[in-house]
Amino acid sequence: MPATVLVLVETINDYLPILEHQGFHLILAPTPAERAEAITRHGAQIDAVLTRGPLGLYADEIAALPNLKIICVIGAGYEHVDLQAAADRGITVTNGAGVNASSVADHAMAMLLSLVRDIPRCDAAVRRDEWPKIMRPSLAGKRLGILGLGAVGMAIAKRGANGFDMTVSYHNRQHRRDVPYSFCSTPAELARASDFLIIATPGGLGTKHLINRQVLDALGPNGFIVNIARASVIVTADLISALEQRRIAGAALDVFDAEPQIPNALKVLANVILTPHVAGLSPEATQGTVELVGRNLVAFFSGDPVLTPIALPSSMSVI
């Protein structure tokens, strides 16, 4: 009997035939109502769940899926997947780290360029038949700081260093000896060493609120920040205050605390660029992520090791 996969992700329908051709039976539930109904109606037959970090899979949902064996997360982040509940049940969890790195890095650089060069304001002015001579900083030769030097951070660093002759610094959980970039021991130190600060670290408790008022003040009134990672990394209230008071020059954000709701305080600021969490979306990245899910599922149900396992906490089950 083919394994049944509950698909909670809303952006991959065009690529789901990849999984169907591999013999998997799919149940699509991209909305909250459909998700709840699918778990209630089909919970006993679901062997696998396909989700994203912001969508997650919660302990009560895992408990309602008695035959669940594997959770596959599209993208690197898995912040709302209950890893403890998975560990207690012996459920395997995988992610898609690195597959969409090029797409995310492209978007990060596009946002940085648009922000620093003030492209939206120029575009709006021309559409109003205005012809302002807006003078803005160049990116060439500036100092680029990257918080999180994983696959996405590395792709951003290469674009900054090789494409714009930037000097690159980074803060990471570990000092990487295999890169030519400068390591900073704290986020504040990184901010002080940066003209442009790009957030590329995973979400979750380990990175929550790494960027606060102290770090933003270290970035300074001529500094710009870009977040294509997770909103939880930044204290949003501190960011809004820094932007309103011009303690930093501007921000470009693809992620938000309560998506799709965005604070009005951000919407009204002229020194902010907003996009709807689309950095990782491209045909190439989406196909690649679904193909990786397929390889993980085939490996798992064939009894082989999965390709991209997530380390789980120790089980708290009572034996």
ABEGO torsion letter per residue (X at the ends): XBBBBBBABAAAAAAAAAAAAAGBBBBBBABAAAAAAAAAAAAAABABBBBBAAAEBBAAAAAABAABABBBBBEABAAABBAAAAAAAGBBBBBABGAAAAAAAAAAAAAAAAAAAGAAAAAAAAAAGBBBBBBBBBABGBBBBBBEBBAAAAAAAAAAAAAAGBBBBBBBABBBAABABBBBABAAAAAAABABBBBABBBEAAABGABBAAAAAAAEAABBBBBABBAAABBAAAAAAAAAAGABAEBBBABBABOABBBAAAAABAABBBBBGAAABBAAAAAAAAAAAAAAAAAAAAGBBBABBBBBBBBABBX
